[in-house]
Amino acid sequence: MAQYQGSSDYQHRSLESVGVLVCNLGSPDAPTPSALRRYLGQFLWDPRVIEMSRPLWWLILHGIILRFRPKKSAALYQSVWTDDGSPLLSISKRQVAAIQANLEQAVHGPLTVVLAMRYGSPSIAEGLAQLKQANCRRILVLPLYPQYSATTTASVFDAVVDELKRWRWLPELRFVNHYHDDPGYISALANSIRDGFARDGEPDQLLFSFHGMPKRYLLDGDPYFCECHKTARLAAAQLGLGEQQWRVTFQSRFGREEWLKPYTDKTLEKLPKEGIKKIAVVCPAFSADCLETLEEIAVENRAIFEQAGGESFSYIPALNERDDHIAALSALALKHMQGWPETDEHWNASKMTHEADQRQQRADKLGA
């Protein structure tokens, strides 16, 4: 028989509240081979990430990949690690604090915003537990993946549902599926590119580099590729760029099969031969800077471009905790919370407290 989590500490006089679970991919606990082995083991075992026969993939993962990759990955993480830990985690914490502060100005009732990572810590189970402790009877899940993919957004949904399967009293749940064409997000992205141009000068060409995935996922119906192109097209239009001034590429290949093309590294290798010597790269799929942007793009791919004859390479940082990015995410969350009591301008704390006290009194009379 299934064992469901109860609410033994629940009090009828407790005020109900709304919660926002902000989710990102995650990172290892430390830049060490052992920490990377745990992290990669969890990440690469997700069937949403690697769609392959489980027995065969288990042999490849544990027999080959986890024997050699953790040491190499640890060295790369060491190169970007900060005093506050991994860049992704430290930036995500600041994002959550800023979103909380923004939403508190718009939400009239009790509100709790917490961070959760799909892999590593803090886990989605831990984040949901925090919201449960805060008596959040309504929860919005906000994955920080602008472009939908089964490998990212759907994997967050899986993890949330897997945890809620263990809860006896389920909260009302809403889920942000994507925001690749959200006007606030596109404006923040365009603004960040303008800032990059102002800082480093306008390039011969702007590269929108998105995280890649196997091409067969696209052929099986994943909309990620199309949403990446729409994001780039909308941002380029807002910037007033002509067709020859920008292009879309895909980075971070893994394994031997064909991935989404064109590849970022191969593109950067050939651009100088086309007379494009000054390049700027932005990575719109990443809401926070991480290993794939700070090391793979800003270091590895810079070297590829320069070794091929490129003269100027500029990496435009992820949106991170930019004010316009936080404002866009907060507006997105608020839009998805419409209709919940806490967003009603007539929500009244004293009235709700009085109703909660009455509820407790009735429960006491019933012996509950």
C-alpha positions in Angstrom: 0.0 0.0 0.0 1.3 3.5 -0.9 2.4 5.7 2.0 1.3 9.3 1.5 2.8 12.3 3.3 0.3 13.7 5.7 0.0 17.2 7.3 0.2 16.4 10.9 1.4 19.9 11.7 -1.5 21.5 9.9 -3.6 24.0 11.8 -7.1 25.1 10.7 -6.3 28.7 11.7 -3.3 28.8 9.3 -3.7 31.3 6.4 -3.5 29.6 3.0 -0.9 31.1 0.7 0.4 31.0 -2.8 3.8 29.6 -3.7 6.1 29.9 -6.8 8.6 27.1 -7.4 11.3 28.6 -9.6 13.3 25.7 -11.3 16.5 25.5 -13.2 18.7 22.6 -14.3 21.1 22.4 -11.4 24.8 21.9 -10.8 27.1 19.7 -8.8 27.7 20.4 -5.1 31.4 20.9 -5.6 33.9 20.9 -8.6 35.2 17.5 -7.7 35.1 14.2 -9.6 33.0 12.5 -6.9 30.4 15.4 -6.9 30.3 15.3 -10.7 29.8 11.6 -10.7 26.7 12.0 -8.6 25.4 14.9 -10.6 26.0 13.4 -14.0 24.6 10.1 -12.9 21.3 11.8 -12.0 21.2 14.1 -15.0 22.2 11.5 -17.7 19.9 8.8 -16.3 16.8 10.9 -16.8 14.9 9.2 -19.7 13.7 12.6 -20.9 17.4 13.6 -21.5 18.6 10.4 -23.0 16.0 8.5 -24.9 17.6 5.0 -25.2 16.9 1.5 -24.1 17.5 1.6 -20.3 19.6 -1.6 -20.0 21.9 -0.5 -22.9 22.2 3.1 -21.6 22.9 1.8 -18.1 25.9 -0.1 -19.4 27.2 2.9 -21.4 26.6 5.4 -18.6 28.2 3.3 -15.8 30.6 1.4 -17.9 32.1 4.3 -19.8 30.8 7.8 -19.2 30.9 7.9 -15.4 34.3 6.4 -15.4 36.0 9.1 -17.4 33.8 12.2 -17.8 33.5 13.3 -14.1 37.3 14.1 -13.9 37.2 16.2 -17.0 34.0 18.0 -16.1 35.3 18.7 -12.6 38.3 20.5 -14.1 36.0 22.7 -16.2 33.8 23.5 -13.2 36.8 24.5 -11.2 37.6 27.1 -13.8 34.2 28.9 -13.3 33.5 28.1 -9.6 33.1 31.1 -7.3 33.3 31.8 -3.6 29.5 31.4 -3.6 29.6 28.0 -5.3 28.5 27.3 -8.9 27.6 30.4 -10.9 24.2 28.9 -11.8 23.2 28.3 -8.2 24.4 31.7 -6.9 22.7 33.6 -9.7 19.5 31.6 -9.3 19.4 32.4 -5.6 19.6 36.1 -6.4 16.9 35.7 -9.1 14.5 34.1 -6.7 15.1 36.8 -4.1 14.4 39.5 -6.7 11.3 37.7 -8.0 10.0 37.5 -4.4 10.5 41.2 -3.9 8.8 42.1 -7.2 5.8 39.9 -6.6 5.3 41.1 -3.1 4.5 44.5 -4.6 1.7 42.9 -6.8 0.4 39.9 -4.7 -1.9 41.0 -1.9 -1.9 37.8 0.2 0.9 35.5 1.6 3.5 34.6 -0.9 6.5 32.3 -0.9 9.0 32.0 -3.8 11.6 29.2 -3.6 14.3 27.8 -5.7 14.6 24.2 -6.9 17.0 22.4 -9.2 16.0 19.5 -11.5 19.3 17.8 -10.6 21.4 18.3 -7.5 20.5 20.7 -4.7 18.2 22.2 -3.7 16.0 19.5 -5.2 12.4 19.9 -6.4 11.3 17.7 -3.5 13.0 20.1 -1.1 11.5 23.1 -2.8 8.0 21.6 -2.6 8.5 20.7 1.0 9.3 24.4 1.7 6.1 25.5 0.0 4.1 22.9 1.9 5.6 24.1 5.2 4.4 27.6 4.2 0.9 26.2 3.7 0.9 27.0 0.0 -2.4 25.6 -1.2 -1.8 27.1 -4.7 1.6 26.5 -6.4 2.9 27.9 -9.7 5.9 26.0 -11.2 8.1 28.3 -13.2 10.9 26.5 -15.1 13.5 29.0 -16.2 13.6 27.5 -19.7 12.3 30.0 -22.2 12.0 27.5 -25.0 10.1 24.3 -24.3 11.7 21.0 -24.7 10.8 17.5 -23.3 14.4 17.3 -22.2 14.0 20.3 -19.8 10.6 21.6 -19.2 8.8 18.3 -19.3 11.5 16.8 -17.1 10.7 19.4 -14.4 7.0 18.4 -14.7 7.9 14.8 -14.2 9.9 15.5 -11.1 7.1 17.7 -9.6 4.5 15.1 -10.3 6.7 12.3 -8.9 6.9 14.2 -5.6 3.3 15.1 -5.5 2.3 11.5 -5.9 3.5 11.1 -2.3 1.3 13.9 -1.0 -2.1 13.2 0.6 -3.5 16.7 0.1 -2.5 18.0 -3.3 -2.3 21.8 -3.9 -3.8 23.5 -6.9 -1.1 23.4 -9.5 -0.2 25.6 -12.5 2.8 25.2 -14.8 4.5 27.7 -17.1 5.1 25.7 -20.2 7.4 28.2 -22.1 7.9 31.9 -22.7 10.1 32.0 -25.8 8.0 34.7 -27.4 6.9 36.6 -24.2 7.3 40.4 -25.0 9.0 41.1 -21.7 11.5 38.3 -22.2 12.2 39.4 -25.8 12.7 43.0 -24.7 15.1 42.0 -21.9 17.0 39.9 -24.4 17.2 42.7 -26.9 18.2 45.2 -24.2 21.1 42.9 -23.1 22.3 42.6 -26.7 22.2 46.4 -27.1 24.2 46.7 -23.9 26.7 44.3 -25.3 27.0 46.2 -28.5 27.5 49.5 -26.6 30.2 47.9 -24.5 32.2 46.0 -27.1 31.1 47.7 -30.4 28.7 46.3 -33.0 30.0 43.0 -34.5 30.0 41.9 -38.1 27.5 39.3 -37.1 25.5 38.3 -34.0 25.3 34.6 -33.1 22.3 33.3 -31.2 23.7 30.1 -29.7 21.2 27.7 -28.2 21.8 24.5 -26.3 21.5 21.6 -28.7 19.7 18.2 -28.6 19.6 15.2 -30.9 17.9 15.9 -34.2 15.7 12.9 -33.8 13.9 14.6 -30.9 12.9 17.4 -33.3 11.7 14.8 -35.9 9.7 13.1 -33.1 7.8 16.3 -32.4 9.8 18.4 -29.9 9.1 22.1 -30.7 12.4 23.4 -29.2 14.1 24.0 -32.5 11.2 26.1 -33.8 10.9 28.1 -30.6 14.6 28.9 -30.6 14.3 30.3 -34.1 11.3 32.4 -33.1 13.1 33.8 -30.1 16.1 34.9 -32.3 13.8 36.2 -35.0 11.8 38.4 -32.6 14.9 39.7 -30.8 16.6 40.5 -34.1 13.5 42.3 -35.3 13.4 44.4 -32.2 17.1 45.3 -32.7 16.5 46.2 -36.3 19.0 43.6 -37.6 19.0 42.5 -41.2 19.1 38.9 -42.3 22.8 38.9 -42.9 23.6 40.4 -39.5 22.6 37.4 -37.3 22.2 33.6 -37.4 21.1 30.8 -35.1 23.4 27.9 -34.0 23.4 25.1 -31.5 26.0 24.1 -29.0 26.9 21.4 -26.4 26.8 18.3 -28.5 27.1 15.0 -26.6 27.6 11.5 -28.2 28.0 10.6 -31.8 24.5 11.0 -33.3 23.5 14.0 -35.3 22.3 17.0 -33.3 20.5 20.2 -34.2 22.4 22.2 -36.8 24.3 24.3 -37.5 26.8 23.6 -34.7 28.1 26.7 -32.9 31.8 25.5 -32.8 31.8 24.5 -36.5 30.2 27.8 -37.4 32.7 29.9 -35.5 35.5 27.9 -37.2 34.4 28.9 -40.7 33.2 32.5 -40.1 36.6 34.1 -40.5 36.9 32.4 -43.9 33.7 34.2 -44.9 35.2 37.6 -43.9 33.4 37.8 -40.6 36.1 38.7 -38.2 34.2 40.4 -35.4 31.5 38.3 -33.7 29.2 38.6 -30.7 27.5 35.5 -29.1 24.4 35.5 -26.9 22.8 32.3 -25.4 19.1 33.0 -25.0 18.2 29.5 -23.8 20.2 30.0 -20.6 18.4 32.2 -18.0 21.6 32.3 -15.9 25.2 32.0 -16.7 26.7 28.5 -16.2 29.4 26.2 -17.4 27.9 26.1 -20.9 28.2 29.9 -21.3 31.1 30.9 -19.2 33.5 28.1 -20.2 32.1 26.5 -23.4 31.2 29.7 -25.2 33.3 32.4 -23.6 36.5 30.3 -23.4 36.4 27.2 -25.7 34.5 28.7 -28.6 36.3 32.0 -28.3 39.6 30.1 -28.8 38.1 28.2 -31.8 37.1 31.5 -33.5 40.4 33.2 -32.8 42.5 30.2 -34.0 40.5 30.3 -37.2 41.5 33.9 -37.8 38.8 35.8 -35.9 39.9 39.1 -34.5 37.2 40.1 -32.0 34.9 37.8 -29.9 32.4 39.1 -27.5 30.2 37.0 -25.2 27.0 38.8 -24.1 26.1 37.5 -20.6 22.9 35.7 -19.8 20.0 37.8 -18.5 20.8 36.7 -15.0 19.3 39.1 -12.4 19.0 42.1 -14.8 16.1 44.3 -13.7 14.2 43.9 -17.0 14.6 40.1 -16.8 13.3 39.9 -13.2 10.4 42.2 -14.2 9.6 39.9 -17.2 9.7 36.8 -15.0 7.6 38.4 -12.3 5.0 39.6 -14.8 4.9 36.1 -16.3 4.3 34.5 -12.9 1.7 37.1 -12.0 -0.2 36.4 -15.3 -0.3 32.7 -14.5 -1.5 33.3 -11.0 -4.5 35.4 -12.1 -7.8 34.2 -10.4 -6.1 33.0 -7.3 -7.3 34.8 -4.1 -3.9 36.3 -3.3 -3.9 38.2 -6.6 -7.3 39.8 -5.9 -6.9 43.5 -4.9 -9.8 43.0 -2.4 -7.8 40.4 -0.5 -8.0 41.4 3.2 -5.6 40.1 5.8 -7.9 40.8 8.8 -10.9 39.2 7.0 -8.9 36.1 6.1 -7.5 35.8 9.6 -11.0 36.1 11.1 -12.2 33.4 8.7 -9.3 31.2 9.7 -10.0 31.6 13.4 -13.7 30.6 12.8 -12.5 27.6 10.8 -10.4 26.5 13.8 -13.3 27.0 16.2 -15.5 24.8 14.1 -12.8 22.2 13.8 -12.3 22.2 17.6 -16.1 21.6 18.1 -16.0 18.7 15.7 -12.9 17.3 17.5 -10.7 17.6 14.4 
